[in-house]
Amino acid sequence: MAISFTRSIVDRLNKEIAEIHDKSLNEKKKAEKALSKINQLQKDMKLSTSAHDLSSKMSRISKLKEDIKQINFLQADLSKQLVTKNTLLNQQLPKVQQLGVDKKQE
């Protein structure tokens, strides 16, 4: 296998790993934001007097909790993808090093 081919695989894997990290970070921020909104809504519920207002806030909290659940599923999937990509990368790195050594010996 040519070193340029292997190098391109390594570069692609590094790029994909960076993208997964970015997605994971964005999802973590979304979850934190949703938790913050839930906390604020719970505080606001204590001050609410109308049944409609309470119901609305409870519905919003339920929606945010569902969003957090979806984010957690996505985070788990991203973690699996990250493990897979890192494994593939670790399989390719010795090839690049070996090809680099072989190239220098020629």
C-alpha positions in Angstrom: 0.0 0.0 0.0 1.4 3.4 -0.9 2.3 5.8 1.8 0.1 8.6 0.2 -2.9 6.3 0.3 -2.4 5.4 3.9 -1.6 9.0 4.8 -4.9 10.1 3.2 -6.8 7.5 5.3 -5.1 8.8 8.4 -5.9 12.4 7.5 -9.5 11.5 6.8 -9.8 9.7 10.1 -8.3 12.6 12.0 -10.8 15.0 10.3 -13.7 12.7 11.2 -12.5 12.4 14.8 -12.3 16.2 15.1 -15.9 16.5 13.6 -17.2 14.0 16.1 -15.5 15.9 19.0 -17.2 19.1 17.8 -20.6 17.5 17.5 -20.2 16.0 20.9 -19.2 19.3 22.4 -22.2 21.1 20.7 -24.6 18.4 22.0 -23.2 18.8 25.5 -23.8 22.5 25.4 -27.4 21.9 24.2 -27.9 19.6 27.2 -26.5 22.1 29.6 -28.7 24.8 28.2 -31.8 22.6 28.4 -31.0 21.8 32.0 -30.6 25.4 32.8 -34.0 26.2 31.2 -35.6 23.4 33.2 -34.2 24.8 36.4 -35.5 28.3 35.5 -38.9 26.9 34.7 -39.1 25.0 38.0 -38.3 28.3 39.8 -40.9 30.1 37.8 -43.5 27.5 38.6 -43.2 28.3 42.2 -44.3 31.8 41.4 -47.0 30.9 39.0 -50.6 31.3 40.1 -52.7 30.3 37.1 -53.3 26.6 36.2 -52.7 27.4 32.5 -49.3 28.9 33.3 -48.4 25.9 35.4 -49.5 23.5 32.7 -47.6 25.3 30.1 -44.4 25.3 32.1 -44.8 21.6 32.9 -45.3 20.8 29.2 -42.2 22.8 28.4 -40.2 20.9 31.1 -41.4 17.6 29.7 -40.3 18.7 26.2 -36.9 19.7 27.5 -36.4 16.4 29.3 -37.2 14.6 26.1 -34.7 16.7 24.3 -32.1 15.8 26.9 -32.9 12.2 26.5 -32.4 12.4 22.7 -29.1 14.3 23.2 -27.9 11.5 25.6 -28.7 8.9 22.9 -26.8 11.0 20.3 -23.9 11.4 22.7 -23.7 7.6 23.2 -23.8 7.1 19.4 -21.0 9.7 19.0 -18.9 8.0 21.6 -19.3 4.7 19.8 -18.3 6.4 16.5 -15.3 7.9 18.2 -14.1 4.6 19.6 -14.5 3.1 16.1 -12.6 5.9 14.4 -9.8 5.8 17.0 -9.4 2.1 16.6 -9.2 2.5 12.8 -6.7 5.3 13.2 -4.5 3.2 15.6 -4.5 0.4 13.0 -3.3 2.8 10.3 -0.6 4.7 12.2 1.8 1.7 12.4 1.4 1.3 8.6 2.3 5.0 8.0 5.3 4.7 10.3 6.5 1.4 8.7 6.0 2.9 5.2 7.9 6.0 6.2 10.8 3.8 7.5 10.8 1.7 4.4 10.8 4.8 2.2 13.8 6.2 4.0 15.8 2.9 3.7 15.4 2.9 -0.1 
